[in-house]
Amino acid sequence: MNEKLWDLIIIGAGPSALTAAIYTAREDMSTLMIEKGVIGGLMATIDKIENYPGFPEGIEGLTLAMDFQAQAEKFGAQVELAEVTGVLREKDNFLITTDAGDFHARSVLVSTGNEYRKLGIPGEEQAHYCATCDGAFYRDKKLAVIGGANAAIQEAMFLTKFATHIDLIVRSWVKASEILQRELKGYIEQGKITLHEGTTPDEIVIKDGQVTGIATHQTDKPEQKETFDVDGVFVFAGVIPNAKFLTGSGVEFDNVGHVMTDHELMTAVPGVFASGDVRSGATKQVASAVGEGTTAALNIREYLNDLDKKNDA
């Protein structure tokens, strides 16, 4: 049992959480971040972030995450590696249950972001979801990348550093930004990437424990099937919010499971705030997540000041 009462417990340690921790810890608010996975969240898995202000040549997501963490810890924020299982109100305070024990806080910020969406097809246990993490294992191999939005296109182009060829499989059509589509065209013209639009994956083919292909069909003509010979498969099919642990807490969700907040980023439960990609209406960009972390921190400070005035009255 962890008896300390923290001013703020932040659930998650992505860019929004880390930014909030920098602000609150700097103002001498005792701040604990609880993270179940990687410091930096999905940001840490991005090969190069090119649209974050101040880095005209781009910056590796993991490097940026480590810089954020160092700055937060310099001001006194702490990190606990654990998985949160619930948030319960106890009078004016909160009980945060985790697989590493219970923690207590006067306020809570939910900044858990999203997790990668699975395809739900046979063989998916052999798929990868992080090109930066796993791309080097496929040097001089053939790969399939599944997805047609920004992340899929960025990661497919990054994987050409290692793979001899990439089959880019898109269920409908490429929906990435215009600049990425222009870059992609160059890779296609060079023969590094072959684009297969209107193609739905059916199975990751595995033989003797190794990926040997990806079986597909034409999205609008299921009878037209094709199997591509590849040595590995990377999936970038979107994300889902990490918010199931809030079930029963009183926090409200939108129709896809993102946390709903008011303009001050407070949820339906006073004292529980949300910021970053897990929040309904978030733009899912590092820069905006940083801004929301700042906004949340300032509003949490005001919430705690009002709570102190109420208790002193």
C-alpha positions in Angstrom: 0.0 0.0 0.0 1.4 3.4 -1.0 0.1 5.8 1.7 1.4 9.0 0.2 -1.2 11.4 -1.0 -0.1 12.9 -4.3 -1.3 16.3 -5.5 -1.7 14.8 -8.9 -1.4 11.3 -10.4 -1.1 11.3 -14.2 -2.2 8.1 -15.8 0.0 7.7 -18.9 3.4 9.1 -19.9 3.0 10.3 -23.5 3.7 13.9 -24.7 0.5 15.3 -23.0 1.2 13.6 -19.7 4.9 14.6 -19.7 4.1 18.2 -20.5 1.5 18.4 -17.7 4.1 16.9 -15.3 6.7 19.5 -16.3 4.2 22.3 -15.3 2.8 20.8 -12.1 6.1 19.6 -10.7 7.7 22.9 -11.5 5.1 24.5 -9.3 5.9 22.1 -6.4 2.8 20.0 -6.9 3.8 16.4 -6.0 3.3 14.6 -9.3 3.4 10.9 -10.2 3.0 9.4 -13.7 1.9 5.8 -13.9 2.7 4.2 -17.2 2.1 0.6 -18.3 4.3 0.6 -21.4 6.8 2.9 -23.0 7.6 6.4 -21.8 6.5 8.7 -24.6 3.6 6.5 -25.7 3.1 6.1 -29.5 5.3 9.2 -30.0 8.3 7.1 -28.9 7.7 4.7 -31.8 7.8 7.3 -34.5 11.0 7.3 -36.6 11.0 11.0 -37.3 8.6 13.8 -36.3 8.8 16.6 -38.8 6.0 18.9 -37.8 6.9 19.7 -34.2 8.0 23.3 -33.8 11.7 23.9 -33.2 13.0 20.9 -35.1 13.2 21.9 -38.8 15.1 18.8 -39.7 12.8 16.6 -37.7 13.4 14.6 -34.5 13.2 11.0 -33.5 10.1 10.4 -31.4 12.1 8.4 -28.8 14.6 11.2 -28.4 11.8 13.8 -27.9 10.2 11.5 -25.3 13.4 11.1 -23.4 13.9 14.9 -23.4 10.4 15.4 -22.1 10.9 12.9 -19.3 14.3 14.4 -18.3 12.7 17.8 -18.0 9.7 16.5 -15.9 12.0 14.6 -13.6 14.3 17.6 -13.2 11.4 19.4 -11.5 10.6 16.4 -9.3 8.0 14.4 -11.2 8.2 10.7 -10.7 7.3 7.7 -12.8 5.9 4.4 -11.7 5.7 1.5 -14.2 2.4 -0.2 -13.6 -1.0 -0.8 -15.2 -3.9 1.1 -13.8 -7.0 -1.0 -13.3 -9.4 1.5 -11.8 -10.1 5.1 -10.5 -12.4 5.5 -7.5 -13.4 8.6 -5.7 -12.8 8.8 -1.9 -14.5 11.9 -0.6 -12.3 14.7 -2.0 -9.5 12.4 -3.0 -9.0 9.4 -5.4 -7.9 5.8 -5.2 -6.0 4.6 -8.2 -5.7 0.8 -8.3 -2.9 -0.8 -10.2 -1.2 -4.2 -10.6 1.6 -2.8 -8.5 -0.6 -1.6 -5.6 -2.9 1.3 -4.8 -2.1 5.0 -5.0 -3.9 8.0 -3.6 -4.2 11.5 -5.2 -6.0 14.7 -4.8 -6.5 15.0 -8.6 -6.1 12.8 -11.6 -5.1 13.4 -15.2 -6.0 10.7 -17.7 -3.5 10.9 -20.6 -3.3 7.3 -21.7 -3.5 7.9 -25.4 -4.5 5.1 -27.8 -3.3 1.6 -28.7 -2.9 0.1 -32.1 -6.1 -1.4 -33.7 -5.8 -5.1 -34.5 -7.1 -6.6 -37.8 -8.6 -9.7 -36.2 -7.3 -12.1 -38.8 -5.4 -15.4 -38.5 -1.7 -15.1 -38.0 -1.9 -11.6 -36.6 0.1 -12.6 -33.6 3.2 -12.5 -35.9 2.5 -8.9 -37.0 4.4 -5.8 -35.9 3.1 -2.4 -35.0 6.3 -0.4 -34.7 8.6 0.1 -37.7 11.2 1.9 -35.6 11.3 -1.0 -33.1 11.3 -3.9 -35.4 12.2 -2.8 -38.9 15.9 -3.6 -38.6 15.0 -7.3 -38.2 14.0 -7.3 -41.9 17.1 -6.1 -43.6 17.1 -7.4 -47.2 13.6 -9.0 -46.7 10.2 -8.4 -48.3 7.5 -6.8 -46.2 3.8 -6.0 -46.3 2.5 -2.8 -44.7 -1.3 -2.7 -44.0 -3.0 0.7 -43.8 -3.5 3.8 -45.8 -3.4 6.8 -43.4 -0.5 9.0 -42.4 1.2 6.5 -40.0 1.1 3.6 -42.5 2.6 5.7 -45.3 5.3 7.2 -43.1 6.3 3.8 -41.7 6.2 2.1 -45.2 8.7 4.7 -46.5 10.8 4.3 -43.4 10.9 0.5 -43.8 12.4 0.9 -47.3 15.7 1.5 -45.4 15.8 -2.2 -44.6 13.4 -4.1 -46.9 14.1 -4.9 -50.5 10.5 -4.3 -51.4 7.2 -3.4 -49.7 3.6 -4.3 -50.7 1.4 -1.5 -49.3 -2.1 -3.0 -48.7 -4.9 -0.5 -48.4 -8.5 -1.7 -47.8 -10.0 1.3 -49.6 -7.7 4.1 -50.8 -4.7 6.1 -49.5 -6.0 8.8 -47.1 -2.7 10.3 -46.1 -1.8 14.0 -46.3 -1.0 15.4 -49.8 2.7 15.8 -48.9 3.0 12.2 -47.8 1.2 11.0 -51.0 3.7 13.0 -53.1 6.5 11.3 -51.2 4.9 7.9 -51.6 4.7 8.4 -55.4 8.4 8.7 -55.5 9.0 5.4 -53.7 6.5 3.7 -56.0 8.2 5.1 -59.1 11.5 3.8 -57.8 10.0 0.3 -57.4 10.6 0.3 -53.6 6.8 0.2 -52.8 3.9 -1.4 -54.7 0.5 0.1 -53.8 -2.5 -2.2 -53.6 -5.6 -0.1 -53.0 -9.0 -1.7 -52.6 -7.4 -4.8 -51.1 -8.4 -6.5 -47.8 -6.1 -8.7 -45.8 -7.5 -12.1 -44.9 -4.7 -13.9 -43.2 -1.0 -13.6 -42.4 0.3 -16.9 -43.7 2.7 -18.7 -41.4 4.8 -21.8 -42.0 7.1 -23.4 -39.5 6.7 -20.4 -37.2 7.7 -17.9 -39.9 5.7 -15.4 -41.9 5.7 -16.4 -45.6 2.9 -14.3 -47.1 -0.2 -12.2 -46.7 -3.5 -13.6 -48.2 -5.9 -10.9 -49.5 -9.0 -10.4 -51.5 -10.3 -7.4 -53.6 -12.5 -5.4 -51.2 -15.3 -5.1 -53.7 -14.8 -8.5 -55.3 -14.2 -11.1 -52.5 -13.8 -13.9 -55.0 -10.7 -12.3 -56.4 -7.9 -13.5 -54.1 -4.2 -13.0 -54.1 -1.4 -13.9 -51.8 1.8 -11.8 -51.6 5.1 -13.5 -50.7 6.5 -11.5 -47.8 8.8 -12.2 -44.8 7.0 -9.9 -42.4 3.9 -7.8 -41.9 3.5 -4.4 -40.3 0.0 -3.2 -39.4 -1.0 0.5 -39.1 -4.8 0.2 -39.1 -5.7 3.0 -36.7 -5.9 3.2 -33.0 -8.4 2.8 -30.1 -8.5 4.8 -26.9 -6.9 3.3 -23.7 -9.7 4.1 -21.4 -11.4 0.8 -20.3 -10.0 1.1 -16.8 -12.3 4.1 -16.3 -15.5 1.9 -16.7 -17.6 2.5 -13.6 -15.7 5.6 -12.5 -18.4 8.1 -13.6 -16.3 9.4 -16.4 -18.3 9.7 -19.7 -17.2 8.5 -23.1 -18.1 9.3 -26.7 -19.4 6.7 -29.1 -16.0 5.3 -29.9 -14.7 5.3 -26.3 -12.8 8.5 -26.0 -13.1 10.4 -22.7 -15.4 13.4 -22.8 -14.4 16.7 -21.1 -15.6 20.3 -20.7 -13.6 23.3 -22.0 -11.3 23.1 -18.9 -10.5 19.5 -19.8 -12.4 18.2 -16.7 -14.4 15.0 -17.1 -17.9 14.4 -15.6 -16.1 13.6 -12.3 -14.8 16.7 -10.6 -11.0 16.4 -10.1 -10.5 14.0 -13.0 -9.1 15.6 -16.1 -8.2 14.2 -19.5 -5.8 15.4 -22.2 -4.1 14.2 -25.4 -5.2 11.5 -27.8 -7.5 9.7 -25.3 -9.8 12.8 -25.1 -12.8 13.1 -27.3 -12.1 15.8 -29.9 -8.3 15.6 -29.7 -6.5 16.2 -33.0 -4.0 13.4 -32.3 -0.9 15.5 -33.0 2.2 15.8 -30.7 2.0 19.6 -30.7 -1.7 19.7 -29.7 -1.2 17.0 -27.1 1.6 19.2 -25.5 -0.9 22.2 -25.6 -3.6 20.1 -23.9 -1.1 18.9 -21.2 -0.3 22.6 -20.5 -4.0 23.5 -20.3 -4.8 20.6 -18.1 -2.0 21.4 -15.7 -3.1 25.0 -15.3 -6.7 23.9 -14.7 -5.7 21.3 -12.2 -3.7 23.9 -10.3 -6.9 26.1 -10.1 -9.0 23.1 -9.0 -6.6 22.2 -6.2 -6.4 25.9 -5.1 -10.3 26.0 -4.9 -10.3 22.7 -3.0 -7.9 24.1 -0.5 -10.0 27.3 0.0 -13.1 25.1 0.5 -11.3 23.0 3.1 -10.0 26.0 4.9 -13.4 27.7 5.1 
